[in-house]
Structure formats: C-alpha cells, structure tokens
Amino acid sequence: MSQTGPSESVKIVDDRAAGRLLAVEDGAVAGFIAYFVLSEAPHALVAVHTVVEPGHEGRGIAGNLVKTFYGIAAEEGVPVVPLCPYAASWAAKHPEQAPEAPAGVVAAAKAQLAADSDLW
C-alpha cells in the first residue's frame, strides 16, 4: 500500500490578488504562504508567512508550498525573498531549488514590508 502524500491529495492554488499561495484539500484550505510582489524592479515574490492549519501538520504541506512558490518564481523569471523563517529555512536546505535573491532585492522587500503593514 502506498501512502498518499501531500502532492497527491493537496492542490496548490496561487491567489495572486489576495497574496496567498493556498494548499487546498477537499475544498478546505490546509495551509498557505502569505506573500506579496515587490513593487520595484526587479520584481520578486516575497514570502512573509507560512501557515499550516491545525490537523494538517507533519504531512509536508509547508515544504510543498515553499517548493511550489520557488517554482512559480522560476517560471516568472523573478527571485524569491524568503522573509518568512520557515521559507528561509527550507531555502537553506534546498539551495539547488531556491537560489538566493540579490541583497538589493532583499533590502527593497524588507523596506516595502516595513512601509505597508497590510502586507502581513
């Protein structure tokens, strides 16, 4: 018997307008990354917070979200700024999938986050 992993039972949905990358299982949100798009060029996707809802922990959902987030950024040709501690930790463990953003982009992302508390 094979076990169903998060990639088989959980769908990842990018709700760019709401700044959420959602992990949806059986019609309910199991977890998400709160993010924003850096307004200054070069644009970047900035991960602010990763959440896995109670009862869904320990199944790889957060890691799957971060991996997908980096994949979306790669497809769009933009860097990821992992301001979320979980995303930063994941990136450090998976450097081949999570290239480091340039220092100037990281500084711009931190400045935009500091200037707009609604991004949280």
Stockholm file with secondary structure:
# STOCKHOLM 1.0

chainA/1-120         MSQTGPSESVKIVDDRAAGRLLAVEDGAVAGFIAYFVLSEAPHALVAVHTVVEPGHEGRGIAGNLVKTFYGIAAEEGVPVVPLCPYAASWAAKHPEQAPEAPAGVVAAAKAQLAADSDLW
#=GR chainA/1-120 SS CCCCCHHHHCEEEEEGGGTEEEEEETTEEEEEEEEEECSSSSCCEEEEEEEECTTCTTSSHHHHHHHHHHHHHHHHTCCEEECSHHHHHHHHHCTTTSCCCCHHHHHHHHHHHHHCGGGC
#=GC SS_cons         CCCCCHHHHCEEEEEGGGTEEEEEETTEEEEEEEEEECSSSSCCEEEEEEEECTTCTTSSHHHHHHHHHHHHHHHHTCCEEECSHHHHHHHHHCTTTSCCCCHHHHHHHHHHHHHCGGGC
//
